[in-house]
Structures are given as C-alpha cells and as structure tokens.
Amino acid sequence: MSTLDLFSVTPSETADLLPRRFRDWFASRGWSPREHQLALLAKAREERSALLIAPTGAGKTLAGFLPTLVELSESVNLPLKGGGRRALARDGWGSAAGAEQAADPHPNPPPFRGREPDELAGGEGTGSENVRPALISTGRSVRRSGGLHTLYISPLKALAVDIARNLETPVAEMGLPIRIETRTGDTPVSRRQRQRRYPPDILLTTPEQLALLLASDDAPYLFSSLKRIVLDELHALVTSKRGDLLSLGLARLWKIAPQLRAIGLSATVAEPEQLACFLVPQPGGDSASADVVIAGGAAPPVVEMLDTRERLPWSGHSARHALPEVYELIKRNKTTLVFVNTRSQAEMLFQDLWRMNDDGLAIALHHGSLDVAQRRKVEDAMAAGRLRGVVCTSSLDLGVDWGDVDLVINIGAPKGSSRLMQRIGRANHRFDEASRAVLVPANRFEVLECRVAIDAIAENAQDTPPLRSGALDVLAQHVLGCACGAPFLSDELYAEVRTAAPYAPLSRTDFDDVVEFVATGGYALKTYERFARIKQDKQGRWRVANPKVRQTYRLNVGTIVEETMLKVRLVRSRAGGTGSTGAIARGGRMLGEIEEVFIEGLVVGDTFVFGGEVVRYEALVEDQVYVSRANDKDAKVPSYMGGKFPLSTYLAERVRKLLDNSRAWKALPDQVHEWLSLQRKFSRVPAVRELLVETFPRGGKHYFICYPFEGRLAHQTLGMLLTRRLERARARPLGFVANEYALAIWGVGDLSFMVRRGQLDLNALFDPDMLGDDLEAWLAESALMKRTFRNCAIISGLIARRFTDEEKSRRQVLFSTDLIYDVLRKHQADHVLLRAARGDAATGLLDLRRLGDMLSRIHGRITHKELDHVSPLAVPVLLEIGRESVYGEASDELLAEAAEELVREAMT
C-alpha cells in the first residue's frame, strides 16, 4: 500500500538531501526548496516510487527532475563553483535542450562518440548501484558512459519541448555536465538514430515514441541502465487508451531494468492512491501502489462567472452575446487565455474578436489542427509575453509554461471541475498567488453548470474518472510491438503484462485470444494470410511473420485515431480575375490540416474559416486542399470529430441539487432566477432523484421532454432506445434531439393522451431492461458500432492506415473494416475486436454505465406533467432541433427568432 505524505523537513535534513551546489542555486534565485520537492528527493534516496499531487505553479516539474539532477551531479564528482577544480566540460554533442551542439570550447564533435555495448553493463539488472560509471576521455572533452538515466514521458509534444527548454536553465547555471534531449514525432530521423546509439542522460518523449523504442531489438541496450521514469500530467494520461499503451510500456521497462523507479506528477485528483497504482508493478492477485506526496500551501484560485449585461441566450454555444465584455477583459489584462471546448468554436470566436479589435491587440489562435510551425510561433510569442490574448482549445490544457498569464476565460460550461482547475492553472504560474478565471456561460443551462463548478472548486472537490481497464485492442498492438523487438514466450509476456495496473485483472483466456488474433486474425479470418502477423518457431517463441510487418507497425503505432486529414495550403485566388487562371499553382504556405469529411461537403468557391482567417476553397489535389484568402461574413466553420467534452457525473449531480434548492437560486443571475421561477409556476422543477417528463402538442406534432441531466452521450443513447420502445407502443415517433441536460422526442401520436389513458406506462418505458435486448438489437443495426469497431481495428493493427509507400484513404478503411465487421458478426460473434468495440461503446460513445445508474435512480420516481404548450425549461432543448447545419451569425439570428417564438408560447 502507499503512504500519504504531507512532508516537512528541518534545515539540517535539507542540507542532507540537497547538495550545496543546488542549495546555492536556489538561493541565487531568491528561492528555497519546497517541502514536496525535498520529499521526492527523500523517496528517491529510499529507492521508492512516488506520486506527487500538486497544483500548477508548485514546481512540480523541478521536483520530478531534482532526484535525477542530484544523482547525475554526484555520480561524476562535480566540483563546487569557486572551488579548486574546474567544472567538467560537456562532451560537445548535445545541449541541455537537445540541440546538436553544446556551448563548448571545442565546437567540433569528439573523434569517438560511441559507447561499446559492455559500457552499459554497469547499470544492468541492479538496483543498488548508486554510482554510475565515471568518465571517458575523448581527447577533447569528457563524457559519461552510464547510458540513459531518466526517461520523461509527456502527453504533449509541446510539453516535452517546453520542459527541455526550462531544464536548460538550472543545468546551465549549475554547470552540470548533463545531456538532455527530446524525441517526438517532429524530431529529425538522424537525431532519433543517434539517440538509440548514443543515449543522452535524460530523454524527454511521448507514449508513442516509447512504444517505438521498445519495439526495437536494441531496447535492452538502450534501457538497461534506466534508473527513473518521470510521468508528467499523469492524471491526463491514464484516462485514455494512451494510458493503456503507456502502462504496457512501463511493464516492459520494469522487466528490462528492474532497478527502475517511477515519479508521477499530477494535478489534484479524486483518488490519488488509485492513481499511484499505475507507477509500480502489480503483484499477481494483489495490488501495490507508490507513495503519495501531496503539496500544500497553494493559494486558492479566484473564479467568477460573468453576469452579462446582455440578454442571456436560451440555447447555443457561441457566447456571442458576451463578446464585447470578453474583449474588455482582454484589454484590461496583460495576457489572457480564452478557452473554448471545440476547434470550430475557437475558429469562430477568434474571427469575432478580430473583427472588433479596434485597439490592434495582439490576439492569436491555437488548436491541434493548425500547422506545427504556426503553433510553435504562437507558443514562443506567448512565452515571450508578446501576446495579449490567445483563443485556444484543450491543446493548451496541460502544463506548458506560457509565461505571465494573468487571466483565464472559459467560454461555455466547463463540463468538469477537475478540467476547469487544469485550465485555471494556466493563469499565474506562481504557487503562492491566486490564479484568476472568469467563466462565460453561453446559455441559461450553462449558468447552472458554471455556478456548481465554481462551488466545487471552492471546496476543492474533484471529479476525475476512475482508472480504466486495459483495452484489448491496445494489448494486441503491444503484443505485435513485442514481437517486433524480440521473440517472446506467451507465458512470460502474460506475466509481464499483468504487472501493468490496467491489465492486472486480465484473464489468461483474454490474453491467449489476443495473441491468437495477432497471429491469425481470429478463427473467422485465419484463412487470409495478410492477417497472420506473428508466427511461432520450434521453441514456441512468437516472432514477426516477415520484415514488412515490422515496418507497418512502426508507421501505425499509437492509439489516437483521427479522421482522415488533408493538408491546407494558401495560394493566390483564381476567382474574379484577381489571381491566376487555369490550373492552380502548386505549393503555397501550409496553414494546417482539416478533416476530409468537411471538404467533401464543399464545392469550389465555398468559403470557410481556418487558421483564424476566411479562405475560399479552390481545389483538392490528392491530399492537398488549396485555398485563397477571401472576405465573407457568412463563411462556414469546420466541425471536427471529437473535441466535445461530456458533462461530468459529479457536476450533473450538483446541478440537480441546485435545481432542487430554490433558496440557492437567489445567487444566480436575475435572468436565470426568473426562468426557473417561471418553470416552477407553469410546470415543475425536478427534484434530485426525480425524472420530470413533460408532454405537450406543438405545430401539429406531439412532444415528449425529459430532464435526466446526465450529459449528451447518455441522452443520445437513451433517445435511441426510447424511440424504439415508442415505435413498438405505436406512438409513431419521428425523431429526437439531446443536449447535456434534457432529451426531446417528437412524433405523430398523442403522447399526453396515451399516458393519461394508461396506454403508455412511463415506469415500463424507462425500465432498466432497455439495456438488454433493446440495446443489442439497436447496436446490431447501428452505424455507431461500425465506427467504434473501425477504431479498434486500426489500433489493434488489423487494418493499417499507413504503409511505406502510401496512406489508405478514408473510403478504403471504411470498406475494409465494414466488410470485416460483417464477417465477424456472422461467423465469430465473440471475436476479440468485437468485444473491444462493445467495451469502448459502453464506456465512451454510449455511456452505458452512467445511463444504467440514471435508470436505477429514477425507478419509481417519474413525474409526468401534461401541458398545453412548451414549458420554460423545454425551450433550450427544442432550439437544438435542426440547428446542426446552420453556421456563423445566421445560426444566432435564427436561434434568436425561434427562441422569441418559443418564449412567447412558454409565457402564455
């Protein structure tokens, strides 16, 4: 079990833990080491793994690296500044930030830059050796021969680069002969090859790059000396399949380097002891966890909600009503981050702010689809303090140090208190000063969500999800990666995999099924040779079937499956005689990438917003989209797959409690207080454990509205299942729409009459048994399951997106996976990938566990209100009907018109 530490030390203990050179460096900056930083040094000295829970600005990153910097400085007998011996020179072939050359009096590389294999033997397989091999003379300088000491894993490439930049300062100022390099997808191939032959002391990388390194036959050579792994933003990694892949990589590292200890760095989470299990090998049939160190003393954040002077919209997510007030906040502060929840929102908001930017403020745009060079440009300007505002998405959620950000604005509801805390932490990277944030709700329901999120933050209440179970498709990718590295025995790999926390409960049957799948594709596919990726030799070891399998694996490693992306290039227009005519000029500046499915809906001449400017679609040539600058106020905004966060279970519960407590309404803005009071007058406000169902006629149709407050995903699944049941009841439903708070179904049948006459039993309609046969029948014919299966097939490596000479198009992938899906459903219903797809659907797109909990909560507590017309609470969800295809300002105008009409009805 872990121990929970609120660490405290005396000055003498500080001196014992921190060498004089480091104490002098802290003092030169006017700092003193924080207790949690010293705590990690103490844990390292005891050779224990540890999880540090600390808010932004607490010096988490320095705390994670201090043990490594101290050990490396001690292992080379580093002289003190001002002493009789001069500091040891760097070897001249890699700076602290991973550049090719160091600031060295001998700029040329030394004549001998390699390590013989036996030089790594000093650290192999031992946990007690504290002294690394000393020094080797190269004739020009001195270099250490101890191999890779510390591996740093980041969920973001930008974060790895930023950490390297920040580490350079203490390393250079203390004169430490430590080589630090980064390895991401942007690292040149030549440097990646050199890193494998001549590892740095500290390597900063991502989960995908770690998987690639472990899948090489020289992985034992590279990692046998590894003493420590630092996992940054661990709370963000473990909730996804990337966390599963990382956990399997950790299991492999523990086998290669038994002396390895882990340090996890995390924001505040709901269950720190559970997260700490990720950092240590799990013993069979039991559980183990790292020690937990909690940093105290942080100033609580100051979080406010904008009480707009404008009329608060009933629906929508743009928050355009508050843009003048947002602009004023940017003007009043030195640097402001403006967070939105989707990339399309970011593009739209940036355009709107730029149009009203009469003061010429330096405002930039940052999201994951922009070209990497454009993102780096924004990041550098941000760090240098040259920007007044940045409109951004979750691409800036995590802990990159953006300099002096003094305000965070969150547009729309936060969806979770822990996510909001993460964003607020971007403001003011100073531990003892309060971060400032303003929440800007886009509609009336979001006011409720913002209010309870602010209360949750004041109570330091967290809503991080529990650790996930390891996915079988990720395991299949890992099995193939292991075979790419070296042949393996099933028994040995099974024991190794179960040391990873997400896979500790893995049954031998599931493991054997995964290995069989990688070897043959499964029973239904084993006659197809292309699905046979590994084979057994005479000793029973599994190895790759042929070299092409290894190549394909390297090109497709990872768990992030994105829609097919097309490169967007800016060229001169050929329209209206303002540019070239005839064939469009090739080349052009790269703006970024856009999803193919969006471009498929355009015709030449259409305009859309991308990279913060309006562009005209000129041509599509292979995987290149050519665009020119345009000026169109009604330009479309690309909608990207993913990017929408679900409302957390915790905040949903708090919203229901707020609605049930009418005395708390007084703290809400007057417009929202009035809205809820009108709902109570005309219908009813639902209690905490109650489901309110309203039925009413409107426009020749009959409406059925319910208010589960369980998030859009659960509501969409509920809508699918309810419409099936209403069809069987002959209520003739025509469609449904869901938002985060409510679900609306409309049809031809008079639902009020059916409920009144007992023809429609609401308790039977919402019976939890809908998650049985009804769910299976719907999934069997649902395109959603095919999409989920497609992702699993790509992650598992069954279907490769990229080959050495080409990349499969979206249509080719669709055809391949849909065909396989139909074959497996017919001939092998228990296939590993079908099981993986069902698991993904249940926890992700369908949110079945949450829906099941809701159905149990409301059983016997359903209240029906038969109304003559729409209620005030129903207005927002009815405004969702038919709005998906409307873009930009036209959307707001149409919504406003529809809202006025609905509000007039609701008030009569």
N, C-alpha and C positions, 0 to 999 in steps of 0.2 A: 504493500500500500504506500501511497505518497504521504509526505509530511507537508503541512501547510505552514509556511514561514512568513512572519512579519519581522524581518531581520533587524537586529540592532547590534552595533559593534562599538568598542572603545577605541580611542586613538591608537593604543598600542597594537590592538588587533588589526587596525587599518594598516599600520606600518608593516605588520607581518604579512598581510595579504597582498599589499600593493608595493612593488619595488620603488626605491627612491626616485628613479628617473620618471616614473609615472606620477608620483606624488608632486614632483616639481612641475610637471607639465600641467596637471590640474590647477596648481597654484598660480602658474603663469597666466592662466585664463581667468583667474578670479573664481574658480570653481572648487568645490570639494566633492569627492566621490559620494554618490548617493548610496544609501544602505542596500538597495536591491542590486546595485552594481557590485558591491562588495560581497553580497550574498552569493551571486553566481560565481565569483572567484573562489569562495569557500567551497561551494558544491563541486567545482572543477578540481580543487585540491583533494577532495574526498573521492574523486572519480565517480561522481554521481550525475545522472542526467537530471535536468531541471526545466520546468516551465515557468517563465516569467510573465505574470499578468500585470500590465502597466498601461496607463493612458498615453496618448500622444504627448510628446514633449518631455517624457520622463527619462530620456536617454536609454531607451530600450536597445537600440542598435549597438551603441557603445558597450552596454552591459553584456550583450551577446558575444562581442568580439574581444572584450578585455581578457578573459582567460587565455585565448589564443595568442594575443599580442604579448602578454606577460610570459607565457611559456616559450614562445619563439625567441623573445629577447634574452631569456635566461639560458636557453639551450646553446646560444653562441657566445656566452660570456661577454655580453655587451658592456663596454666601458661607460662610465658616467660622464656627462658633459662636464668639462673643466678638469677632468682627471688627467693622469699622466699618459694615458694611452688614447690614441685617436680612434674614433668610431670606425667600425669595419665598413669597407666600401661595398656598394651594391655591385652586382655582377654585370650590370650594364645592358641587360636584355629583357627589360620589362619594368615599367614604373609601377607605382602604387595603384594607379588607376588602370593598369593593364595595357599601357601603350607599349610600342615595340622597343623604345629606348628610354633609359632612365637618365636622370640628371647625374651623369657620371663623368669624372675627369677623363675617362677613356671611352669615347662615344662608340667606337667600333666594338662589335661583339667579340668575346674572348675566343681564342683559337679552339678550345674544347668546350662545347656547350651541352654535351650529353651526359647521361648517367648510365653506368653499366648496370645490368639487372641486379647484381649482387649488392649494389649500394642501397637497395630498398630493403634488404633483409633485416636491417637493424630494427625496424618497427613492425615486423610482420608477426602477427599472432600473439603479441604480448600486450598486456595492459599495465605492466609495472614499470616499463622503461620510461622514465621521465626525461632523460637526456637524449636528445636527438643527435645523430652523427655531427661531428664538429664542422670543419671547413675543408674545402679542397682548393688548392691554389691553381689558378689557370694561367699564371704568368702575368696577367694584367690586373686581376682583381680577385676577390674571394667569393665563393658561393657555397651555399649549404647543400648537403647531399641527402637530406632526410625525406624527400618526396613530399607529396601533398599532405598537409597537416589538417586543414579545416575546409569544409565544404559548406557554402552558404546557399540556401535554396529560397528563391523568391517567387511569388505567384506572377510577378510582372517583370518584363524585360527592363522597363524604365526604372523599376525599383532597384534591380541589380546594378545598373549603371550608376544610379544616384548614390547607392551605398558605397560603391568603389570610389566615387569622387569624394565622399565625405570621409572615408577611411584614410585617404591620402594625406589629409591634414595631420592627424596625430602621428602617423607613421613617419612623415617627413620631418615634423617638428621635433620628434624624439630621436631622429636619426636611426630608426630601426631598419636593419637590412632584411626587409620582408617584401616578398614579391606577391602582389595581388593582381589577379586578372579576372575578367568577366568572360562568360561563354553563353551566348544567346543565339537565337536564330539569325541575328544580324552580324555575328562575329565572322570575319573572313575565314575561308576554308583553310588557308595556310596557317593562320594562328591556331585554329582548332587542332590541326595535325600536330603542331609544335607542342601544344599543351598536353597532348597524350604522351609524347615522347619525353618532354621535359616539364613535368608538372610544376606549377607555382606553389608557393606556401599556402595561399588561400585562393580558392576558386569560387566565384560567385556565379550562380547559374539558375536554371529553372527546372521544374519536374521533368519536362520533355527531354531536355538536354541530358539530365541524369540517366533517364531510361536509355538514351542512345549510347552513352558512355558505358553503361553496364552491359549492353548488348554487344560489346566488342570483346575479342579474345584476349585483349591486353588489360581488361578491367582489373584482374588481381594485381597486376603490376602497378596500375595507377592508384588503386585504393587501399592496398595492403598496409600502407603507412598511416592511413587516415585515423586521426585521433578524435576529431569533433565534427559534428554537423550542426549548423545553425539554421533553424527553420523559421523564417520571418512570416508575419501575418498568418500564423498557423490556423487561427480561427476561420480565415477565409479559404484556406486550402482544404480543410477536412470535410467540408460540407458538399463536395462535388466528386465526380469521378477522377479529377486530377489528384484529389487526396488519396483515392484508392491506388492510383498509379504510383504516387509518392510512397505510400506505405509499403508497397511491394518492393520498391527500390531500396527502402530502409532495411527490409528483411534480407535482401541480398547483401547489402553493405555490412550488416551485423555478422553475416557468415564469412565474408571476405576479411573483415577487420574486427575481430571480437573485442578489441580494446576500445571500440568506438563508443563515445558518449554523445548525447544529444542535448541541445539547448533550444527550447521552443519560445518564441516571442509572440505574444498575443495581446490584443485588446481585451477588455473585460468581457467575460463570457458567463453564461448562466451556471455551467457545471465545469469548473476548472479541473477537478480530479478526473473527470471523464476524458477531457482533452489530454491530460497528462499521460493517459494510457498509450497514446499514439507514439510516444517518444522512447519507449523501451520494448524489448522483445517480450512477447506474451508467452508465458509457460503453458504447456498443454493442459487444458482442463481447468485453468485458473486464470486470474488476471493480475497484472502488475502495472504500476504507474510510476512516473517520475516524481521527484519532489516538486512542490508548487511554491513559488515565491511571489508574493503579492506586494506591489509597490504602493505605498500610502503617501498621503500628503498633497495630492494634486488639488488644485483649485477647481471647484465645481464650475461647469460652464454656465454662461448666461444665455438662455434660449427664450426668444419671444416669438409670438405669432403676429403677423401683420394684420392689423384691424383696418382694412381698407376703407377709404372714403367713398369708393365707387360702389355701385350695386354689385353684390356678390352673385356670380352665376349659379344657376341651378345644376348645371352639368358641364361637361367639357374638362379638358386637362391643360389648356394653354396658359391660363392665368394672365391673358392679355389685359384684363381689366386693371391689373395691378402694375403693369409695366412702367408707367411713369414713376410710381413710387419705388420700384426696384432700381430704376435708373438714378433716382435721387440718392438712394442708399450707396450705390457705386460711387457717385460723385463725392459723398461725404466721407468716404473711407479711402485709405491709401491703396489697398489691394483687396479685392473681393472675389471669392469663388462662388459662381452661381450654378448649383447642381440641379439637373433635371433627371428624370428616370429613363428616358429613351433617347437614342441618337436623333430620331426625327424631331423630337421636341427641341433638342439642342440646336439643330439647324434653323428651326423656325424662330426660336427665341433670339438667337444671335442676329438674324436678319432684322427682327423687330427692334432690337436695341440699337443696331447700327443705323436704322432709319431715323431714330430720334436722337442720335448722338451729335447734337449741335455743338457740344463743347470739344469735340475731337478727342475724346478719351481713348486711350489705348485699350481696346477690348478684343479679346481673342477667343477662338473656338478650339475645343479639344475633345475628340472622341475616337473610339477604336478603329473607325473606318477611314480616317484620314491617313495620308501617306506618312510613313515613319519620319521622313525628313521634316515634314510640316509639324508633327507632334514634338519632335526634339527642339525645333525652333521656338515653339510656344513654351516648352518646359524651361529652356535656357533663359528666355526673356522673363519668365515667372520667377526663376531663382535669382535673377539679377535685379528684380524689383522694377522692371520697366513697364509692367502691365498694371492697369487699374482694375481690370476685371477679366475673368475667364469663364465662359459658359462651357460646362463640362458634364460628362456622364460618370458612370461608375469607373471609367478609365482613370479617374483621379481619386477614387475612394480610398485607396491604400496608401501606405505611409511614406510616399516620396516627400522629401523636404522641399517645399516650394517657397522658402524664404518667409518674409514677414506678411503673411496673410492675416488681416485683422478682422475679416468678417466672412462668414459663410451664409449664403442664402440658399435655401432649399425650396425649389418650385414644386408645388404639388405635395401630396401627402407622403410621409417618409416610408410607410409600409412596414417599418420595424424599428424599435427603439435602439437596438444594437447597431443597425446600419446607420441610423441617424447620428449616433455617438461617433461612429467612424468618420462620418463626413464633418461633423463639428470639429473633430480633432485636427482637421486640415488648417483650422484657424489658430494662429498663435502657438508655434512650436516652443512654448516656454511652460515648464512644468508648474510653476507657482503662480502663474497669471491665468485668469479665466479666459477661455475661448468664447467668442460671441457668435451667435447664429440667429437668423430670422427665418421663420417658416412662412411660406406664402401659399395658403390653400387655394386651389383652382376652382373649387365649388363648395357647396354647403356641407355635403357629407365629409369632405376632406377637412373642414374646420373641426369636426368632431375628432377625427383621427389625429390631427395636429395637436389638439388640446390634450388628449390622453398620452401622446408621445412625449410632450413636454413634462407632464406629471411623472411619467415613467423615468425620464432622465433625472428629474429632481430626486427621485427615490433610488437612483442607480439600479433600476430594475432592468434585467437583460432578457432578451427573447431569442438568443441564438439556438438554432435547432440542435437536437441530439446527434451524436455521431451516427453515421450511416453504416449499413452493412456493405461489405465489399461486393462490387458488381462482377458478374461472371464474364461479361464481355471484356472488361478491363483485365481480368485474370487471364483470359485467352491471349490478349495482346502480350502480357508479361511472359506467359509460357513460351510463346514464339520468340520473344526477345532473349529469354534464357538460352534457347536452342541456338540462336544466332551467335551468342557469346561462346558457349562450350556445351558439349553433350551433357545431358543430365539423366539421373535416375528418378523415376516417379516418386519413390518413397522419400528420397532426400528432398526433392523440391516441395512435396506436400508438407513435410515437417518445417521447411523454411518458410513457406507461405503463411502457415498458421501462426508464426511469430508476429506477423503484422496485425495490429489491433482490429481493423475492419474485417479481416479474414480469420480471426481466431476461432469463430464458430463453424468454419467451413467443413462440411462433411466430406468424407473420402469419396462418396458416390458423386457428389457435385464436382470434385476435383478431377476424378477419373473421366467424367463426362466431358469436361473442358479439354483435357489432354486428347481424348478421342476426337473431339471436334476439330482441334488444331491439326490432328494427324490425318483425318479423313473427310472432315466437313460434317460428320454425323452419318447415321445409318441411311438416311434418305438421299445423301449426296455422295456417298463413298465411291460410286461408280465414275465420278468425274475427277480425273487426275489433277486438275488445276486446284482442287480444294485440299489436296494432300500436301501440306506444307512442312511436316516433320515426319521422320521415319525412325524405326528402331534398328540398332545394329545388333550384332551377335551377343554383345554383353548386356543387352537390354537398355542401353542408353539411347535417349532421343536426340536426334541431330537434324539440322535443316535438310530438306529434301534436295535442294540444289542452290547454287550461289544466287540465282535470281530472287529467291525467297528472301534472302538476307538484304538484298538491295531494296526490294519492295517494302520490307519492314522499316528500313531507315527513312524512307520517303514518307511513310504514313504514320509514324509514331505519334502518340498523343490522344487525348480524349475529347478535344474541342471539335465538334462537327458543326461547321458553318455552312450556310447556303453558298452555292457557287458564287464567287466574287469576280467581278470584272474590273479591270483597271480603267480609271477615268483620266483622260488626257485632255488638256486645254489647247485648242488650236484656234486659228482665225476663222471667223464665220464665212460661209459661202452664200448667206442669205442676203437679199436686198441690195446686192451689189457692193456691200461693204467689205467683202473679203474675196478670197479666191473662188473661182468657179470650177466646175468639173470635178475630177477626183479630189478627195480631201487630202490635204498634206499629212503625211505620217509624222510620228514623233510628237512633240508638244510636251509641256510641263505636266508631270504626274501630280494629280490632285488627291488621289487615294483610290479606294475600292468601293464598289456598290454591288448590291445583290442582283444576280441575273434576273430573278423573278420580277423585280421592279422594272428593269429595262424592257422586258418582254411586253409590258403593257404600254410602251411609248411608241409614237410614230415620229419620224423626222420632223423637226420644228417644234416639238413639245419642249416646254421649259420646266426646269426643276431646280431646287435649292441643293447645293452641295459645296462643302468646304467653306461655308459662310458666304457664298455668292450665288447669284442666279445664273444658270447656264442653259444653253439651248442644245438639245440632242441633235447631233449632226450625222453620226454614222456608228455602226457596230462592225468592227473588222476583227474576226477571230475572238480573242479575249480582251480586246481594247474598245472602250467606248470613247468616241471623240465628241467633245463638246466645245462650244464657244461661249463667250460672255454675252449676256442678254440683260434686258431690263423689263421685268414683267412682275407686277404685283400679285398676280394670281398663279405664280409658279407652284408646281406640285412639290410635296415634301416626301422623300423616300421613306417608306416604313420598313424597318429592319426586323428580321426574325429575332426572337429573344428580346432581351432588354427590359421587359415589363416585370416588375417585382410583384409577387403576391403579398397581400396583406397578411402580416404575421398573426398566428393564432392568439398570441398574447395581447396584441393591440386590439384585435377583434373582440376579445373578452372585455377589455376595458371600455371599448366603445359601447357595448351592450349595457355595461354597468352605468355609464354616463347617461344613456338614454333613460334608464330606469330610475334615475335620481333627478327629479325635476328641480330640486333646490340647486343642483350644480349647474343648471342651465344659465343661472344669473351671471356666471363667469364667462359665458360665451358672447360673441358679438351680437348686437341687438338684432341684426337681420336673421341670425340663426335661432336665437331665442324665440323670436316671433314665429318663425317657421315651425318649430317644434310645438309651440303653444297652439298654433292653428291645427296641426295634426291631431293633437290631443282632443281638440274641440270637435273636429269633423269625423275623426275615426278613432284611433287608439295608437299609443306609443308602446312598442313591445317591451315586455319585462325581460330580465336577464336570461332566463331559461325557457322563454316562451317563443313560439314562432307565430308571428302575425301573418294572416292570409287575408288579402282584400280582393274582392271581385266586383267588377262594375262594367257597364256597357259603354262603348265609345266608338263613334264613327262606323256603325254597322257591324262592329266586332265586339267580342266579349273578352275581358282582360282578367288575368289571374296573377296577382302580385304577392310575393312572399319576401320576407326580410331575414335571411339566416345570418348575415354579417360574417361570412366565412371566407371571403375572398373570391376573386373572379374564377379561378381554376375549379374550385369545388362547386361553385354556382353553375358553371358551364356543364359540368358532368351531371349535376342534379337536373338541369334543364333538359338534357338529352334523355335521361331516364324517365322524368315526369311526362314528357311529351309521348313517349312510347306507351306509358300507362294510360294517359288520357285518350290516346287513339283506341286502345282496347275498350275504354269506357264509352266510346262513341261521342266524345266531346269535340271531335274534329279540330284539333289544334293546328294552327297554321305556322307558328314559329315561336321563337323565344329570344330574349336578349338578357345578358347578365352584366352587372358591374361588380365592384368589390363588396357591395353592401346588400344588393337585392337581386331578385330574378323576376322577370315579367314574361308570361306566356299569353299569347292571344290566339283566338280561334273563332269558329263559326257557332259552336254550341254555346248555349246559355249556361255558363258555369255557375252563376248565382242560383239559378233555378234548380240545377242538378244537386247542388249542395243542400239547398233548402228542402228538396223532396227526398233526400237520402239516397239519390242515385249515385252520388259521389261521396264516399267516405274519406275524409281528409286523413284520418289516422291510418287507414289502409293505404291511401295514396303515398304517404310518407313512411311506410313501414320499412325498416332496415333491410328486409329481404329483397329490396330492389337491387342490392349489391350482389345478388346471386345470379339467378338465371337471366334477369333483365340486362344486367351488366355484361354477362358473357355473350348474350345474343347481339347486343349493340356493338361490342368490341369486334365480333366476328365480321361485321359488315362496315366497320369504321375505317376511314382513311387515316385516322389518328394512329391506330395500331401499326399500320404500314409505315408511317413516318417514324414512329418510335423504333420499329424493327430495323428500318434503314440505318438509323444512327448506330444501333447495336452492331449491325453487320459491318459497318465501316470501322468502328472502334476495335472490334474483335479481329479485324484484318481479313475477314472473309471476302469483302469487296474492297478493293484498293481504289482510292481516288487518284493517286499519283503513281506514275511509272517513270522509268528513267528517261523516256523519250516523249511522254505525253501526259496529259491530265484528262481523266474521264469527264465528260460533260454531265451536267445535271440530268439530262434525259437518259444517258447511258446508265447512270447509277440508279435512277428510278426504275428503268426497265429490268436491270439485273436483280435488284433487291425485291421488287414486287413479284417477279417470277419465282424467286427462291421462297419468298414468304408463302405464296400459294401452294408450292410443292410441300413445304414443311407442315403447313396446317393440315394438308390432306394425308400425308404419309408418316409424319413424326411429330405429333402434337406436343410431345414433351421435350422437344429439341432445346438445347442449351440457350440458343438465341431467342427462341420464343419465350422461355422462362425469364430471360434477362429483359426482354421487351415488356412483358407483363409487369415485372417489378418496377421498371422505370415509369411506366404509365401510372401505376398505383401510387407511387411516391411523388411523381412530378406533374405531368400534364393533367392527370385526373384527380390528384389529391384525395385518394380514396379513404385514407385513414382519417383525415380531417372530416370528410363527408360522413363517414361512419360514426364518428364521435358526435357530430351535429344531430344525426338522425336519432341516436340514443338519447341525447339531451332533450330533444323536443317531444319524445314519445309521450303521448297523453297530455301534452301541453300546447296544443294547436288552437289558436283563437281565430275564428272567421268573422270578418266584418263585411256584410253585404252593403255596398254603397251605390248611390245613384250616378256618381261621376268620380273622376280621378281624385285621389287624396293628395295633400301637400307632399307627403313622404314619397309618393309614387312618381312625382314629376321627374326627378333626375333619371330614373331608370327608363322611363318612357322616352326621354330625349336621346337615349342611346340608340333607339331603333333607326336604322338606315343612315347613320352618320359616318360609317366607316369609310365610305367612298368620297367624302367631301373634304377638301383640303383648304388650308390657309384661312384668310379672313372671311371667305364665303361661308366656311363652316360656322364661324362665330355668329355671323349675321343670321344664317338660317336657324341656328340654335336659339338665338335671342328671340326671333319671331315665334318659333314653336313654343318656347318657354312662356312667352307672354300669353299665348292662347291657352296653354295648359294651366297656367296660374289663374287665369280668369275663371276657368272651369272649376279649379280646386277651391276657389274662394266663394263660389256661389252656393 
